[in-house]
């Protein structure tokens, strides 16, 4: 829709963070923040997390329908065949400082794929399919590779006999996971795969709207997800729970944090004004693992914090979000906390690619406007005429 510039400019209303401003139309994901309901392409996440797989959900998000068994078999086979990284990428990762954050390693290695697949044909469905396969297949291998490299080891090759999630856990830990661990992990990936126009997905769409390559789109989104107000919160939640030390310290911690206007990590959401439905489902995953492999005392601290926060923050519509319990599941799977956000990224690549494809189907470059509040016109002064400060 072209705006008729000949008319008086519309009154500009500032909307910080674009809160409540629709900037695109999308058919990928629907969130009801009041009811606490989340659907991918019309399917509830509770049903998908129960019955689907991450790769089937990825296909659904990107192409808008559940795959036939032939389509799913082909998609899984293609991804299995593209899991390996070029030795050039692995060697590049060996030059990264081991003290670097795995999200920075992931952003750099994801962007590097653009060097190997430089042809851009964003109007070609085969190009789109191939880019989807490469990114869904290689991102987990990159996360696992940096984990081994920073420990001073060579990364291990994917195992073609293992399905997607089991193979990732194998590459990360060098041992084949228990089937329950692999299943719970796969369901976590389903839950984190898509969430409409969150900050990193918006980044992906803005980058996609310039028609750059999909590897740059994903690198933009990874960088955005890394922030502690977004995907980086899951790692900070664990650090917060470590600081609280015991359930009976939760109330004092909360009171002090609120008094100091400190944000409670893993709480609050721009869309949800009730508990994030994903947090509730993640609790059932954590409890399933605890029942089988033993409890994590930190879970009691988290539940005590949620109980104490309810009367203090609930009235403001601030409840646990997806990041509050996810780290407790990953901890039980033996995953280091600075890998929690890269795992979020492994999953969200599906959503970012779905939005990349959708943006291309009806593209208009994003270029919002601003309200200028800077200086009026001024003329340049030579150095000698400028005041000392
Ligand atoms: C994710 O958008 C998505 O969909 C994201 C995500 C996804 O799947 O992609 O769901 C994943 O990013 C989850 C969010 C993870 N981040 C955190 O847990 C960090 C802590 N949360 C906050 O930073 C905050 O709640 C946000 C960033 C999540 C939402 O911020 P908003 O909507 O901009 O809200 P705000 O910062 O303007 O806060 C509004 C009020 C303020 O109080 P007042 O100044 O009006 O008195 O609520 C308060 C805030 O202080 N508030 C909090 C709080 N979050 C908001 N107070 C204490 N603790 C918090 N966590």
Boltz pocket constraint, residues with backbone or C-beta under 6 A from the ligand:
constraints:
  - pocket:
      binder: B
      contacts: [[A, 17], [A, 192], [A, 194], [A, 195], [A, 197], [A, 198], [A, 199], [A, 228], [A, 229], [A, 230], [A, 231], [A, 233], [A, 261], [A, 262], [A, 263], [A, 264], [A, 265], [A, 266], [A, 267], [A, 268], [A, 269], [A, 270], [A, 271], [A, 316], [A, 318], [A, 321], [A, 322], [A, 323]]
      max_distance: 6.0
